[in-house]
Amino acid sequence: MRPAARHHHCQNFARSRPATAGDGLPQIEAGMPAPAGTGLTRRSMMMRSLGLGLAVYGAGAMTGAERLEAAINDALAQHKVIVSVFFDGGWDALSVLVPFGDDHTHEARLAELRPGLSGAIDRAQARVFAPDPSLSWNPAAQGLVDLWDDPSVGVAVIPSAGYPDADGSHFTSRHYWEVGALDVGGTSGWLGRYLDRVGKPDVPIQGISMGGYLSPMQATDRVPVSAVYDISGYDYWYPGGWRGNGPVGIPDVATNNLRSLATTVTGDPQLATARMVTEASFQLVEDLAAVQTSPAAPDSLYGANPEGIARQLRDIARLLDTRISGNALPIRCISVNAQGGYDTHSDQGASFAEDLKANCDAIKAFWADLKARGEDDRVLMLCWSEFGRRPEENGSGGCDHGAGGTAFVIGSGVKQGMIGEFPGLKAYGTAGAGLDANDNLRYTTDFRSIEAAILEQWLDTDAAAVLPGVSGLARPTLLGSPH
């Protein structure tokens, strides 16, 4: 983002109302579930309202008895980390892994369903997907293909993830993925409940949502988590100018006056919560300043001035490499939104390819960066979207809300391969049907089984204690030799 554009964005960001979980979503349709964590506003003080580009959620649980430094000095501070990358809008599974290849099983049906969209993908440049030669990688996903070829990284591909009786709603589908259950009333995220089990009561950095608002996936009931606008620079707006690296400096006395709110004694419980979060947020600023001691990635990885997800993943890698007193920061969960929008009802071809390339290239750079820093062995990435698109294109050069969608799990300890199967494109009611009764791609892997496997196999946590209703779901094998 250009400095002027960033200034404008940050200024508007800083002056906006206090955020709640799920900010950034379209207006919620009547009868649709509210994002997990929406009810946090009464027990959390959003520092966005004070102009800080970060926020601490769940501060009602903070006791003041522990400090971040104590957690860092804990021998267990170097935790395994899960990075969630959300592709907002419902990305088109059939344009990520395209149903054509050396095995021509689906090609006639694909041409029937998608004469325009399938023809827009350069087949000559499409790499056949080895576990299922009836599929090929979209050429725009070359970054993921390069990771697939990298012997030090494993990529597990889920060609059709979903859940029973999908209704095609952004709100319902995203909510289910985020709370880890088919529960429209869920108020905490599945990673939030994981943090409630293993996290610390005074360490908001244990869960980080990039972009300045809480990822509903990390909404907790008991422990604090944080939302960070920009890890690499904690400048913030104060009436009259910027504090820190902004274009207009202000005296430190203004910052001191703002921080003095944290020492104000009050008998009002809500003001007391605000006081604690004010102090916690400023402490978070100071503690994360240590990221500047971690070397910056070379321009050859992300580019000289990366934007969007490339910038965020660059900052995340640097943060994971940060050490205080020789120990890593006690981070467990990080959430980030993919670049672009995937609700492609019209003119899908060009925008989809451009966005897919930007994200796949950034993810490839991230893993190269982690490997160079020696941090790759403690990070696992989940790439997901709320649903896939309908197999049949519409009349506007796009496709509408569907069911089964593509997901990926990436990591140096991930067993490479395909989880579940591609169901095919045969019509509902025919032998070997790949479409359901609504003419959507039939899901072959329940998304909850992926989340359960991550909890059990990567995070060493009892999935049944975090995810209701998963006892009967088979767990795929996620971990193993990458190749």
N, C-alpha and C positions, 0 to 999 in steps of 0.2 A: 504494500500500500504506500503510495507517495506520501511524504511528510504532511503536505497540506490536507490530503484526504484523511490521513490518520488523525490529524489534529481535529478536523471536523467531526469524524466519527467518535473519537474519544470525548470530545466536548459534549456531544449529544448524549453519549453513553453516560457521562458523569452526571448530567443534569436530569436524567430520566428518573422515573419513579422507582421505588424499591422493587427489586425483581422477585419473582417466585419461580419455583420449579416449573419447567415447561414453557417459560418465556421463549418466544421465537416460533412457537407453533401457530398455525392459523387459528382464527377464532373457533372455539370449541362448538361443535354442532350440538343441538339439543339432544339430550339423552346419551351423549357420549361420555366415557369416563374422563375424569379430571386427571392430569398427570400426577404420578406419585410425588409426594412432597409438597403439593400445592398448599397444604395447610400449615406449612412451616412459618408463615409470615408472623404469627403472633408470638412465636418463641425464637425468632431470629432477627437480628438487626442487619439489614443489607447495607453494606458499606458503599454500594453504588449510590445510595441517597446522600452520602457525604462526599462523593466524588472519587472514592477509591476505585481502582479497576479490579477489585477483588471482593469477595464476600465470604463470610463464615456462617454456615448453617448449623442448626442443632445446638446452639450455644447454651440452651437451657440445661444441657448435660454437663457443662464445663464447671469444674470445681475449683480450679486455680491451684490444685495441689501438685500438679505435674507441669513441667515445662517441656517445650520441644527439645531442649538440650538434653534433658534426661532420657527422652525416648531415643535420641540419636546415639547416646552413649550405651544404650541397651545393646547387648551382644546380638539380639535378634533384629536389629534395626534394618539390616539389608534384606528386606522381604522380597518374595516373588511378587511380580507386578503384572496386573492385567490391564491392557490398553484396549478400550472399546472404541471402535470407529463406526459411527452411524451414518449411513447413506440415506439421507432424508428424502422421503417422497415415494419410496417403493421402486427400487431400481429394477430394470428389465433383465431378468435372469437369462432370457434367450438372446440378449445382445451382449452378455458377458461371456458365457459359453454358448456359442452359436450351434444349433443342431445341423451342422454339415461337417463332413470330414471324409476320411478314407473309407469308412463304412457309410454307405449312402442311405441308411435306413429311413431317415426322417426327411430327406430332401424334397421329395415330391409334396409331402404334406406341408412342409415349411413354405414352399413356393405358393401353395394354395392359401395358406393363412396370412402370409406376410410377403406379398409380391414386391412391395416397396421397401420395407425395412430390411429384409434379408438381402435384397439386391444392392443396398447402399454400403454393405460391408465388403471390403476387398478380400475376396476369398483367396487370392493368390498370396496374400500376406498373412493369412490366418494359420496359426500353428495348431496342428491336430493335438487334442487333449489325450495323452497316452492312456490313462485308465479307461477311457471310453472313446474309441476312435470314431464314434458317430458324432462327436462334438469337437469344436475347435475354439481356441481362444480368440476373442476379438483382438485384432492387431493393436488397438488402442490400449490393451492391457499388457503391453510388452513388459512393463515393470514387474508385474506379477509373474510373467513367464520367466523373466530373468531370475527371480527368486526361486521359482520352481526348479530351475537348472542349477542353482547354487547348492553345492553339497553340504554347506554348513547351516542351511535353513530348511525347515520343513513347512510345506503348505498343505493343509488339509482342506479339500474342496467339498462343500455340501451343495450339490446341484439343485436341490429342491427342499428347502426348509420351510416349515409352516406349522399349522395347528388345525385341529378338527373344526369343520363348519366355519371356515373363515368368512367374514362378512364384507371384506373389501374396504373397510373403514380405516383411514389413517390412524384415527384416535384409538380405536379398539385394538388394532393389530400392534401398533407401537406400544401401547400401554401394556399389553400382555407380555411382549418381549421384555419390557423394562421392569415389570414387577415379578417376572418369572412364573406367572400363573395365569390361568384363564379366569381372571377375577376382575370384573369391572370396578369393584370397590377397593382394590388394593391401594394402600397409601404409602408403602415403602418399596424401594427398588430391591432387586435381588442382590446387587452388590452392596447396597445399603445395609441389608440384613446380614450379609457376610461381615461387613465392617462392625456392625453391632456385636457380633460374636467375638471378633478377634482384635478389634481396634482399641485405642486408648481414649480416655474421657477428655483429654486436653490437647489433642494433636490433630487439628483440622487438616494438616497437609497429608494425612493418611489417605484421603480421597480428594482428588482434584478434578474439577470439571473445567475444561478449557472453554473460553468464549464469554465468560462473565456471568453465566447463569447455571444453576444447578441442573445437572443431568438427572432426570427422574430415576434413572437406573441406580443412582447413588443416594437417593433419599433415605435417610436413616431414622431410627426411632430414638436412639440413645447417645450416639457419639457424634462429635462435630466433623464436618467435611467442609471443603472450600471450593469456591468458584473463582477462577483467575482469568482476567481478560488478556494479560500479556505477561508471561513469565520473565521476558528479557528486559522489561523496563517498567518499574512501578511508579511512573509519574502519575499524578492525579490532578484533577481540576479543583481549584479552590476559588471562590469568588474574587475576581481580580487577576487571575493568572494561573499558571501551572506550577506545581511543585515537582522538582526533579528534573527530568529531561525535556520538559515541555518548552514551547517557544517563548513563554514568558515566565521568568522565575519569580518567586515570592519569598519574603523573608522567612527564615526558620521559625520565627516567633509565631507565625500563622499556623505552622504545623504543630508547634508546641501547644498552642491554644486549643487546636482541634483534639490533640491527644489528651489534653487535660480532662476531657469528658470521661476518660477511662478511670480517673481517680476521684470522680465526684461521688460522694456517699449519698445514697438515696434509699428510702424505704419502699419505693414503688417497685414491684417485682419486674415490670416490663422495662423500666428505666435501668434497673440493675442488670437485666439481660443485655440491654443495649451497651451498658458500660463494659461488661465483660467482653462483648464481641468487638467493641471499639479497640480495647487493649489487645485482644487476640489478633485482630486484623493488622494492627501496627506491628505487633511482634512477628507476624507472618511476613510482612514486608521486610523487616530487618533480617530475619533468619534466611529468607530466600535470596537476599542480596548475595549470599555465598555462591549463588550460581555464577556470578561474574568471575569466580576463581577457577571455574571449569573452562577449559579451552574451547573456543568457538570451532564449529565444524568448518572445513575448507569450503570455499565457494564452489568447488568442483562437484560437491554432493548435491546441494539444494539450489545452487545458483547464488549470485552475488546479493540479490535483494529478494529473497523468497517471500511469497504471499500465501494467504490461505492456509491450507493444511500443511504445506511444506514448511512454512514458518513455525507453525505450532509443533510439528513433529521434531523439527530442529531444536526448538526450545525444550521439548520434553526429553530428548536424548541428553542435552546438556544438563538438565536438572537431575536426571538419573545418575549422571556422572559426578555430581557435586558431592564433596566430602566436607564434613565438619569434624575436626578431631580424628580424622582418618576413617570416619564411618559415613555410610550413605544416609541420605534423608529417609525417614520412615514412611515412604510412599507405598501404598498397596494397590490403589485403583486410580486410573486416569481415563477420562471420557473426552472424546473429541468428535466434532462433526466433520464429515467429509466435505470436500469442496464441491460446490454446485448444487443443483436441485434435480431430483429424479422423478418428479411427478409429471412425466412426459406424455401428456395427452395430445400434444401437437408438436410438429416439427422436431421429432426426436433425434433424427440421424446425426446432425452436426454437433448439437449441444451435448448429446450423450457421449459421443466419442471424445470430445474435448475434455469434458469433466472426468471421464474414466481414465484418460491418459494422465491428467494432472494428479489424480489421487494415486494411481498405481506407481507413477514415477516417484512421488513423494514417499510412499511406503517402502519402495526399494531403497531410496536414499537413507531412510530412517534405519533400516536394518544394517546397511553398510556402516552407518555412523555408530550404531550400538556395538557392532562387532569391533570397530576400530578402538572404541573406548573400553572394550572388555565387559560390556553390560548386557550383551545379547542373551546370555544363558539364564538370566533371571526375568525375562520379559516374554509375555505371550500376548498376541493381538487377536481380537475378534472383530471381523468386519461383517456388518449385518445391515439389513433394511427391513422395514415393517412387512413387506410382501413383495412378490414379483408382479409383473404386468400380464395382462391377458395375452394368450398366444396369437389371437387374431388382431391385426392392426385395425385401427378405426379409419375414418375418412379424412382425418386431419394430419396425417403423417406421423401419428403416434399410436399409443396403445393405452388402454384404460386399466383400472385397478384389477389385480388378479389375486392369486393365492400363493402357490409355491414360489420361493425366491432363493437366490444364491447367497451363500455365506462362506466365509473363509476363516480358518484358524491358522495363525502363522507363528513360528517360533523355532529357535535352534533345537528345542527338545520335542518338537511336534513330529509325529509320524506322518510322512508325506503320503498322499493318496486321496481317494474319493470316499466320502462317508455317505452311505445311502446310494441310491441309483437315480439316474435320470429316467423319469417315467415314460418318456416318449410323447408323441403328439397325436396318437390315435384317439378318435372321438369317443366320448362317453357312450357306453352300451356296446362297444365292439370288443372283441377279444384283445386282451393286453392294453386296454384303454389307458392313455396317459393323461387324459383330461377328466375333470370331475363333472358332476351334473350341471354345473354352471359354466362349463366350457373353459375353466381355468386349469392351469397346470396343477396336477395332483401332487401334494406334498408327500415326500418319502421319508423325511426325517423330522421328528417333532423338535421344535427349537428348544424345548425345555430339556431334552436329553443332551443337547450341546452344553447348555448352561450347567446342568448337573455334572457332566464330565469335567468341565473346567473347574468347578468347585472341588470335586473329589480328587481328580488326577493332578491338577496343577496347584490348587490352593489348599489341598490337604484338609478339606472341610466336609463334614457330613452334609450332603446335598439335601437329604430329606428334612434336615432341621432348618433349611433355608428356603427350599422350594416345595410348597405344598403339592401333593398329588403326583410326585415323580417316582414313587416307589415301584410302580409297574412298568416304567419306561426303561428299555434297554439302553445302556451307555455305550457309545462308540469308544473305541480306543484312540485317544488323542495323542498320547505321548509314546515315544520310541525313537529309534534311529531315524533321522530325517530322510535318509536314502538307503 
